[in-house]
Amino acid sequence: MKEMDKHREGQIIPDVELSPGIKSTIVLVIHPSLRHLSIKNRWYKNEFTGDDAEIELLKDAYNRT
């Protein structure tokens, strides 16, 4: 996760075809069981960190659909 945040690759993957004619946007978020260990390292767009990073990530993914 930390490495993906660093390179900003794969945080949001739009237009993933799950089945013929069914597309979705995939968002990389921290699994709840690891959240307490990992959230402090989460960042997005060089301005959001922690919980705010994941909130902004989800907002951006939602606005792309």
C-alpha positions in Angstrom: 0.0 0.0 0.0 2.7 2.5 1.0 4.6 1.8 -2.3 1.4 2.2 -4.4 0.6 5.5 -2.6 4.2 6.7 -3.3 3.9 6.1 -7.0 0.2 6.9 -7.2 -0.4 3.8 -9.3 -3.5 1.7 -8.8 -5.3 3.8 -6.2 -8.2 4.2 -8.5 -8.7 1.9 -11.5 -11.7 3.0 -13.6 -13.7 1.0 -16.1 -12.8 -2.5 -15.0 -15.0 -4.9 -16.9 -16.2 -7.5 -14.4 -18.5 -9.3 -16.9 -19.4 -8.4 -20.5 -21.2 -5.1 -20.3 -20.7 -4.6 -16.6 -18.0 -2.1 -15.6 -16.9 -0.8 -12.2 -14.3 1.4 -10.6 -11.9 -0.3 -8.3 -10.5 1.6 -5.3 -7.6 0.4 -3.2 -8.5 0.9 0.5 -7.0 -0.5 3.6 -8.6 -3.7 5.0 -10.3 -3.0 8.4 -8.3 -5.6 10.2 -5.0 -3.8 9.2 -6.3 -0.3 9.5 -4.9 0.5 12.9 -1.4 -0.4 11.6 -1.5 1.1 8.1 -3.7 4.2 8.1 -0.9 6.4 9.4 1.1 5.7 6.2 -1.8 6.4 3.8 -1.6 9.5 1.6 -3.3 10.8 -1.5 -2.6 13.6 -4.0 0.4 14.8 -1.9 -2.0 16.7 0.4 -4.2 14.2 2.2 -3.0 11.7 4.9 -4.6 9.0 7.0 -8.4 8.8 7.1 -8.6 12.0 5.0 -6.7 10.3 2.2 -9.1 7.4 2.0 -12.1 9.7 2.2 -10.8 11.8 -0.7 -9.9 8.7 -2.7 -13.4 7.4 -2.4 -14.9 10.8 -3.3 -12.7 11.0 -6.4 -13.7 7.4 -7.4 -17.4 8.1 -6.9 -17.2 11.3 -9.0 -15.6 9.4 -11.9 -18.7 7.2 -12.2 
